[in-house]
Amino acid sequence: MTKMQKGILVGFIAALTAILGLLTVILPKKDYSENENRYLEECPEFSFENIKDGSFMSDVETYVSDHFAFRDVFMTVKTYYERATGRNRINDIYMCGDGYYIEEYKPLENADRIAGAISRLAAAAKEQGSEFVAVLVPTAVSVESYRLPATAKNASQAEDIEKIKALVKAGETAGDSLFLDVTDALVRAGDRDQVFYKLDHHWTTAGAFAAYTELCKRLGLEPLERSAFKEETVSTDFKGSFYSKVNDLLAKPDDIVAFKSDRLKLTVSYPDKKVETDTLYAEEYLEKKDKYSYFLNNQNSFVEITNANASTDRTLAIVKDSYANCLVPFLCEHYAKVYVFDTRYYREKVSDFIKNEKVTDVIFLYNMYTIDKDTGIKGIE
Amino acid sequence: MVFSSLFFLFFYFVLFLGLYFGLPQKCRNWVLLVFSLVFYAWGEPVYVFLMLGMTFSDYCLGLLMAKNDARPGRRKVFLILSVVIDLSCLAFFKYAGFIAGNFGMLIPSNAFFRKIALPIGISFFTFQTMSYTIDLYKREVEVERNYGEYLMYVSMFPQLIAGPIVRYKTVKQELHRRVITWDKAVDGGLRFIYGLLKKVLLANRLGMLWDEAKAAASLSTGFAWVGAVTFTLQLYLDFSAYSDMAIGLGQILGFNFNENFKYPLSADSVTDFWRKWHISLSSWFRDYVYIPLGGNRRGVPRQILNLAIVWTLTGLWHGASWNYVIWGVYYGVLLCLEKFVYGKYLEKAPKLLRHLYLLFIVVVGFTVFAIEDFGRLSAYLGAMFGINAAPAAGNALFYLQNYGFVLAASAIVSLPVFPALKSRFEGLKAGTRKVLGTVYACVVGLLFVVAASYMVADTYNPFLYFRF
C-alpha cells in the first residue's frame, strides 16, 4: 500500500470506531431483547463496593456489548462471514437447503429420567384403566435429514428412542405397546407440506395434524379429514428460536397456519393466568416475537378445556411440552374434557389427578429435541 | 481490559487517543499514566496497589544506588534488596499455592495460600521493573528521578499485562521525549489492526476447535494431532497478536518496542525457534540469568548446569504447575542435545526435514504446555502416539468443512508468507501496485468490520497469556 492508501485505511477504521462508540452512547437504549428473550444489562451503578469487587467493570462491559449500536446488523455480518468461509454450523444450528435451520442433535443424557416418567405415568393410567400412549416426536434432524449438509454430524434420534423404549420395557411390563411412532406419518406429510418451521424448533400445524391422525387410529377415534378445517395463515413473519441463535436479519420468516374449526364450543380455563375464554388461540402473541405462543396461550402449567360439542364423552389428560400446543385443538374435537399438563411448571401429582377425575385417555407427548433438557419430567407421578 | 473487547476498542481507546493528542504535549505522560493505571485497576482493582508498591520500592532503591555511587558494597545491598523484594512478591502471589500444594505438610494453613489469586501480568511487570535496577547496578542506564515517569514505564498499558517485556533502557529516551510522526502513527495503527484481526478472526476461532478436541470423550490419533496443531497455532497467533497490538499501540504513542516474535514456526531447529519465539523473555533470561551465571565461558559441565537452571526457570515462569516445568526442561534438554550431540548433523539435513523435526517438537511441547492435569495430559499424549486411541470417527469432513478455512488461514499467517509476497509486490509496476494496494486496503477494512461483528457477537474472548 502507498502511504496515502495506508492513511485512508487507518483513518477510515479510526473514524468508524469513534463513530460507533459515540452512537452507542447517544442512541436510545432498549430494556429488553425479544430476539434473545432476556432483559438487557442496566446502566451500572458507580460505587466504591462495586469497584472494589470488580462488578462495576464487568457490568460496564456487559452493558456496552448489550447496547452496542447496530448490534443485530453486526451479528448478521458475522453469520455471513462464517458461512462464506465454509462453516455450515453456527451456534449448533446447521444451515440447510431451502433456508432451513436444523439444530445438531446430541446424544440423550437423561434416558433414565425420561423412561422413569413414562413408566410411572403408564402405571397410573393402567391402575385407573385408562388408555395410555407415549409419543416421542422426532424432530427435523431425523424426519428431514435429507436437508442436512453432507458433512453434518448428529446423534441418532431413532436409536435414542429405542433406548428409552428398552428402559421402559426393562422397568415395566408393557414395553413397546405403550409407544406410538409418528416418524413415518411425518415423513409422508413432509412430501406434501411443510411439517417443521424453517427458523424454529417446533413442528407446524400440518406436522401436528399428521400426528393427530395417527393418534386417533391408535385411540380408536375417527380422525377428521383435513378438509374439515379452514386453514388460515395467521402470521407471515415468524422468526423462531433458531433465528435467534443464528442471527441473520435477511432470513426469510415462516408463515404460521392455524387449522380452524367451527364445530368447537369451548370453555378454556388457564388457572395460572386466572383467565377463562372460548378460544385455543392467543392473538396477542402474533404481534410479539414469540409467535408460536399463539397456540394455547404460551406456557401454562395446567389448562382445562371443555368442549360442549365433542364427538365422544371421553376425557383426556395430555402430559406434554410445547409441541402439543398446536395439536391440542385437533384432539378437542373428540374429547368432552381435555386436561393439559406442562411438566416444566406443573407441581402437583398427575397420577392423583387422573384418578380423581377418572380420565379415560392419557397421552404423553414430547419432542426429542427438548425432552432431554426437561427437568420437570422427573416430577411426573 | 483486553484489547479485543468492545469496551476497550470503541470507548476507552477512543477517549484515550482523543485526550492524548488533544491536550497540550506536556500532558501526554500524565494522560498515559492515568489511563494505564485505570486499565490495570479495571481488572485488578486491589492488586493495582501491589504494582504501585513494587515500582515504588525499585524507584527508591534506584535513587539509593545513585546516592551511594562510590560505595560498591552498598550498591550491591540495594540491588539484592530490590531483587529479593520483587522475586518475593512474584513467589508469594504466583507460586505460594503451587508450593503449598506440593510441600503442604511444611506450611501451616496452606489453604490460605492456595486461595491467592494471581495478579494479572505480574510475571511481566516484575521482570520489567527488575531490568531497571539490574541495569542500573551494571551502570547501563542512568537513574530515574521522576517516580511518575518510572511508574508510567512499568504500567504502560500497551505492554503491561501480556508483554513484550520492555526493558527500561529500551524506552528510557522516549519516556521523556518522543517524536510522533503521522507516518509512524499510521504504521502503528495498521500493526494494531493486524494484531486485532489475528486475535479475533483466527486465534479465537482456533480456540473453539481446540476446546472441542480437549473435551472429546474419546480421541482418535488423527483428531489428537489436529487438536495439538490447532493449539500450537492458537497459542502463537494469540500471543503474537497481543505483541503486535502492543507494538502498534506503542508506535502510535511514539514508543519503539522491540519485536517479540519472528515467525517462530518457520524455524528449523530448537535453537532457532527460541531466537524467534517470545524474544523479550528468552533474551531476558539470557542477559539476567544465563550470562551472569557464567554462560558458556566456564566449561561444558558448568554450561549444562546454567542451561538447566535457565530452562527450569523459563518453564516455571509460564505457570505454577509441573507441566510448565516439564515443558521448560524438555527444551533445555533438546537445546543441549542440539548443542553437544546432533546439532552438526542436523545442519546437514535437508531443509524440509529440519522444519518437520522442529514442528514435531513444538507441537508435542505445546501439548504438554496446554494440559495441566497429568491424567488428562498422558491420555492426550497417548492418543497422539496411538496408545489407547479411539478408532477414527467419521466426523473428519465436518471439522474440515467448519474449521478448514481458519486452519489454512492460520497456517498462512503463521509462516512468513506475507513478507515473501511483499518483496514480490515491491518488484511490480507502480500502477499494479496501486490497484493491488487498494484491493488490499478494502479487504483489511472489511475484515475489521467482520472482527467488530465477532466482538459484538462473541462472549468468547479469552486472552491465553493472561495466566502467566
Interface residues (C-beta under 8 A of the other chain):
Chain A: M1 T2 K3 Q5 K6 G7 I8 L9 V10 F12 I13 A14 L16 T17 A18 L20 G21 T24 V25 I51 K52 D53 G54 M57 V60 E61 V64 S65 F68 R71 F74 M75 T76 V77 K78 Y81 T85 G86 R87 N88 R89 P149 A150 T151 A152 K153 N247
Chain B: M1 S5 L6 F7 L9 F10 F11 F13 V14 L17 W42 G43 P45 V46 W182 D183 V186 D187 G189 L190 I193 G394 N395 L397 F398 L400 Q401 N402 G404 F405 V406 R433 K434 G437 T438 Y440 A441 V444 G445 F448 V449 V450 A452 S453 Y454 M455 V456 A457 T459
